Amino acid sequence: MSIVESLQEAVVKQLTALYTGPFAAADFQVNQTKEEFEGDYTIVLFSLLKKTGKNPVDLGQQLGEALLAAEPDFFNGFNVIKGFLNLSIQDHYWQKLLSDNYEKDDFGKQQANGKRVMVEYSSPNTNKPLHLGHLRNNFLGWSVAEMLKACGNEVFKSCIVNDRGIHICKSMIAWQMFAEGETPATQQEKGDHFVGDYYVKFNDEYKRQIEELVQDGMEKAVAEKEAPIMKATQQMLLKWEAGDGEVMDLWRRMNSWVYEGFNETYKKIGSDFDKTYYESNTYLLGKKIVEEGLGKGVFEQEADNSVWIDLTADGLDRKIVQRRDGTSVYITQDIGLAQVKYEEYKIDRNIYVIGDEQNYHMKVLRLIAQKLGLPNADNIYHLSYGMVELPSGKMKSREGTVVDADDLVAEMVATAKQHTEELGKVKDFTEDELAHLYETLGLGAMKFYLLRVDPKKKMVFNPQESIDFHGFTGPFVQYTYARIKSILRKEAATNETLESTPLLRLEKSILVSLEQFPAVIQQAAAELNPSVIAIYVFNLAKAFNSFYTVHSVANAETAEKKQLRLRLAVMTANVLKSGMQLLGIQMPERM
């Protein structure tokens, strides 16, 4: 039981004894006491006034006296300020917490609970490289999976590669028209970048053809349909679905270029998957489910042969699930994939990390799955996140204005190098050590900045701001960790039993924060929100720096105080490292 849970239990017991009516922990709020007041935890009394019939001051005084009298081994003091009861916990509770846990590198993690969860993220298209939006998606999905693991779940990380459809054919057509046999190898270019260039070329040519047709007197809406390059692309999609040998060979060849590029990027950013699905495989099962749904009356077929589902009675709209030419749409493969996931992994929860522009699509998927009676349909969950932009504004992949993930990673590493060299503290590092440090800082800065914001919110990523060593950033936390490791290289904590030594306010402040780490992990996992972890590790790093600015470890007042502070340093370093690992961020041993 955590200290907060013990405190809640004690408060409920005394409230019930003092006043009529049953009480529960949900009746009041417990916060960490603010720095300007004396105490460790604060009971917010306002929600209890009506039930107890007391004013805030009297209620706080009566409750505080009762708690102190009933549990003197737990509480050692209190004070009341307006509607807040500030309680101080006996030092030996904090000292036991420290002695029991300071060496544990798994502090805060829970035992297996038997639940199986799949987290799907990344979901790239094979017509373009990964971009800034994919980075937020990958970092968010990976971190959520790790937080769920830390809470005892068996977690499977998955990726669905959108490797078929009209967008893929656009790059293929453009390559046929313009490449003249060029390959990534001949151009010495990463495969995903190479194919992405042809996606841009398609759209450039498409625009040119539309303008030409409009100049010849055709209406723009008609020209968009009649442009030769678009008609050729649509024809290629039909050939692909029919299994045309020449089209399939080109498709496999170009996709292999892209996969090689994707894997290089994933390795660089530390993103991995337990299972990769391909739309080219799952869409067929989706089409089969659509056929079965027609037989059940879930779907309806129009005169033109297209298949739809009417969701207007559910507050949505009519949704096409199969085109009139028999080709499938995105929702078709998603239906098939939902069933495949359950059949292969028997998951209890199916989490999709997808941008908020797909909110409607995901509502439709869940509803269709429920109407079809697919297994585990009720446990489909859309982790919707806001788009990320740069200070310069939005990105458009078809116009070639997307911020490439590889370029951004390289920029972050270069910026980390510049900032580190300006500090001038790495003169004794080897070239390999410096390269690793710059990568650790650059990627850490980017991941922390993208994860420190609540996923539901849109955000602007500022590369320069993200790598500030003094702000709410990854490098600040990394620097604090390296600072602690420097202390511990000079002095080692021992396991000898320490006599009770009074805790100073700043020492206790760190222990209060450390004790909350298990609850923070649980909160972050319950909310699927890595920003809870980011905020926590930043505040813990701040607390340690505040302590270390005032109090010495090496020159502590007594030998016992020195050992206590060394243990405090060890546990803080372990928790900072664990917390940052949940965000996918490495910690430098020195910097």
FENCORLIN-V638385 format. One line per field, one symbol per residue. phi: phi as a letter, one per 40 degrees, with the letter a starting at -180 (. if undefined). A space follows every 50 residues. Layout:
phi: ???
This chain:
phi: .ccccccccccdccccccbcgcbadccabbbcccdcbchbbbcccdcccc ccgbcdccccccccccccccbccbbbiaabbfcbbcbbcddcccccdccc bccccbdgcbcdbgcbbbbcagfcccbaccbdcccccccccccdcccccc cgccbbcbbbccbahccccccccccccbcfgcbdcccfbddccdcccccc cdcccdcccccccccchccdccccccddccccccccccccccgdcccccc cccccccccccdcccdcccgbabcabcbdccccccdccccccccccgcbb bcccgcbbbcbcccgbacbcbacccgccbdcccccccdccdcccbfccab bbcadccbdcdcccdcccccccgccgccccbcccbccbbcdchcbbcccg bccccccccccccccccccccccgbbcccccccccccccccccccccccc cccddcccabcbdcccbccbbcbcdcccccccccccccccbbcbcccbcd bdccdcccdcccccccddcccccccccfbccccdcccccccccccccccc bcccbccbcccccdcccccccccccdcccccccgbcbccaa
